[in-house]
Amino acid sequence: MAGPQGALSKPTPTSDPERHRKRVIVPLAAGIALLFGILLSQSSFDQPAFLNPDNNQQLLFFAALSALIFLLFVALTFVLARNLLKLFAERRLGVLGSKFRTRLVVTGLLLSFLPVIMMFWFAYGLMNRTIDRWFSRPVEEVREDTRAMASLLATYAQQNATAQATAIAGSPECIPAS
């Protein structure tokens, strides 16, 4: 008969923190997938409405989506910083495998920079196009209106000067005595 430490002992069930983590991660992943699906459908089917929100409801949706993305970015940064600090502490303490883990993390970070840079340039281009569409027409209209006003003012000044010169030339004081 085997004792409590024998070879026939039962495997330990998953711990409570691991179960809790799974309970949190699964709905969070489903919510993120749903948000990406909504964003994809919004941007795929109605591109002008995506770039130029028509009403306050669309603007509110984009503001909420931007706030959510920002909060997720802050959470990701916090988790990454925490893991880097743990890795640094393990490396200083000389924990077994910390050098290999450090190499893995550094390689992963370097590999992740390429998509991050691509996303940055895509977002930068999208913002420039969007801002250009929002503000380019009013600036062009103001420039055209200013050019038209300057032309009208120049025409008025020329006509006024011609009329004044004609009036002065026809006045009795300017006619030479014969």
C-alpha positions as CSV (number, residue, x, y, z in Angstrom):
1,M,0.0,0.0,0.0
2,A,1.4,3.3,-1.0
3,G,1.6,6.2,1.5
4,P,0.5,9.7,0.9
5,Q,3.8,10.5,-0.9
6,G,3.7,7.4,-3.0
7,A,3.5,7.0,-6.8
8,L,-0.3,6.6,-6.8
9,S,-1.1,10.1,-5.5
10,K,-3.6,12.2,-7.4
11,P,-2.5,15.1,-9.5
12,T,-3.2,18.4,-8.0
13,P,-6.1,20.3,-9.5
14,T,-5.5,23.8,-11.0
15,S,-5.1,26.4,-8.4
16,D,-7.7,29.2,-7.7
17,P,-5.6,32.0,-9.1
18,E,-5.2,30.1,-12.4
19,R,-9.0,29.5,-12.6
20,H,-9.6,33.1,-11.8
21,R,-7.2,34.2,-14.5
22,K,-9.0,32.0,-17.0
23,R,-12.4,33.4,-16.0
24,V,-11.1,37.0,-16.6
25,I,-9.1,36.3,-19.8
26,V,-11.8,34.5,-21.7
27,P,-14.5,37.3,-21.5
28,L,-11.9,39.9,-22.0
29,A,-10.6,38.2,-25.2
30,A,-14.2,37.8,-26.4
31,G,-14.9,41.5,-25.7
32,I,-11.8,42.6,-27.6
33,A,-12.7,40.4,-30.5
34,L,-16.2,41.8,-30.6
35,L,-14.9,45.4,-30.5
36,F,-12.5,44.6,-33.4
37,G,-15.4,43.1,-35.3
38,I,-17.5,46.3,-34.8
39,L,-14.6,48.5,-35.8
40,L,-13.9,46.4,-38.9
41,S,-17.6,46.5,-39.9
42,Q,-17.7,50.3,-39.3
43,S,-14.6,50.9,-41.4
44,S,-15.2,48.4,-44.1
45,F,-18.8,49.2,-45.1
46,D,-19.0,53.0,-44.7
47,Q,-15.6,54.6,-45.2
48,P,-16.8,58.2,-45.4
49,A,-18.8,57.9,-42.2
50,F,-15.7,56.5,-40.5
51,L,-13.6,59.4,-41.6
52,N,-16.2,62.1,-41.1
53,P,-18.7,61.3,-38.3
54,D,-22.1,62.7,-39.2
55,N,-23.7,62.9,-35.8
56,N,-22.9,63.0,-32.1
57,Q,-23.6,59.3,-31.7
58,Q,-20.9,58.3,-34.1
59,L,-18.5,60.8,-32.5
60,L,-19.3,59.4,-29.1
61,F,-18.7,55.9,-30.3
62,F,-15.3,56.8,-31.7
63,A,-14.4,58.7,-28.5
64,A,-15.3,55.7,-26.4
65,L,-13.4,53.3,-28.7
66,S,-10.4,55.6,-28.5
67,A,-10.6,55.8,-24.7
68,L,-10.8,52.0,-24.6
69,I,-7.8,51.5,-26.8
70,F,-5.9,54.0,-24.7
71,L,-6.8,52.2,-21.5
72,L,-5.8,48.8,-23.0
73,F,-2.5,50.4,-24.1
74,V,-1.9,51.6,-20.5
75,A,-2.8,48.2,-19.1
76,L,-0.4,46.5,-21.6
77,T,2.4,48.9,-20.7
78,F,1.8,48.3,-17.0
79,V,2.0,44.5,-17.5
80,L,5.0,44.7,-19.7
81,A,6.8,47.0,-17.2
82,R,5.9,44.6,-14.3
83,N,7.3,41.6,-16.2
84,L,10.5,43.5,-17.2
85,L,11.0,44.4,-13.5
86,K,10.5,40.8,-12.4
87,L,12.9,39.7,-15.1
88,F,15.5,42.2,-14.0
89,A,15.1,41.1,-10.4
90,E,15.4,37.4,-11.3
91,R,18.5,38.2,-13.4
92,R,20.2,40.1,-10.4
93,L,19.3,37.2,-8.1
94,G,20.8,34.7,-10.5
95,V,17.6,32.6,-10.8
96,L,18.1,29.5,-13.0
97,G,17.0,30.2,-16.6
98,S,16.8,34.0,-16.2
99,K,19.4,34.6,-18.9
100,F,17.5,32.5,-21.4
101,R,14.3,34.2,-20.4
102,T,15.9,37.6,-20.9
103,R,17.0,36.6,-24.4
104,L,13.5,35.5,-25.2
105,V,11.9,38.7,-23.9
106,V,14.4,40.9,-25.8
107,T,13.9,38.9,-29.0
108,G,10.2,39.1,-28.6
109,L,10.3,42.9,-28.0
110,L,12.6,43.4,-31.0
111,L,10.3,41.3,-33.2
112,S,7.3,43.2,-32.0
113,F,8.7,46.6,-33.0
114,L,8.2,46.0,-36.7
115,P,4.4,45.7,-36.5
116,V,4.3,48.5,-34.0
117,I,6.2,50.8,-36.4
118,M,3.9,49.7,-39.3
119,M,0.8,50.4,-37.2
120,F,2.2,53.8,-36.2
121,W,2.8,54.8,-39.8
122,F,-0.7,53.6,-40.8
123,A,-2.3,55.6,-38.0
124,Y,-0.2,58.6,-38.8
125,G,-1.2,58.5,-42.4
126,L,-4.9,57.9,-41.5
127,M,-4.9,60.9,-39.1
128,N,-3.2,63.2,-41.7
129,R,-5.8,62.2,-44.4
130,T,-8.7,62.6,-41.9
131,I,-7.5,66.0,-40.6
132,D,-6.8,67.1,-44.2
133,R,-10.4,66.1,-45.2
134,W,-11.9,67.9,-42.1
135,F,-10.0,71.1,-42.4
136,S,-8.7,71.4,-46.0
137,R,-11.9,72.7,-47.6
138,P,-12.6,75.6,-45.2
139,V,-9.0,76.8,-45.5
140,E,-9.3,76.6,-49.3
141,E,-12.6,78.6,-49.2
142,V,-11.0,81.3,-47.0
143,R,-8.0,81.5,-49.3
144,E,-10.3,81.9,-52.4
145,D,-12.5,84.4,-50.6
146,T,-9.5,86.4,-49.6
147,R,-8.2,86.4,-53.2
148,A,-11.6,87.5,-54.5
149,M,-11.8,90.3,-51.9
150,A,-8.3,91.5,-52.8
151,S,-9.2,91.5,-56.5
152,L,-12.4,93.5,-55.8
153,L,-10.5,95.9,-53.6
154,A,-7.8,96.4,-56.3
155,T,-10.5,97.0,-58.9
156,Y,-12.4,99.4,-56.7
157,A,-9.1,101.4,-55.9
158,Q,-8.3,101.5,-59.6
159,Q,-11.8,102.8,-60.6
160,N,-11.8,105.3,-57.7
161,A,-8.3,106.6,-58.7
162,T,-9.4,106.9,-62.4
163,A,-12.6,108.7,-61.4
164,Q,-10.6,111.1,-59.1
165,A,-8.0,111.7,-61.8
166,T,-10.7,112.5,-64.3
167,A,-12.5,114.8,-61.9
168,I,-9.3,116.6,-61.1
169,A,-8.3,116.9,-64.8
170,G,-11.7,118.4,-65.6
171,S,-11.7,120.9,-62.8
172,P,-11.3,124.6,-63.7
173,E,-8.2,125.0,-61.6
174,C,-6.3,122.4,-63.7
175,I,-7.3,123.9,-67.2
176,P,-4.4,126.1,-68.5
177,A,-5.2,129.7,-69.2
178,S,-4.9,130.7,-72.8
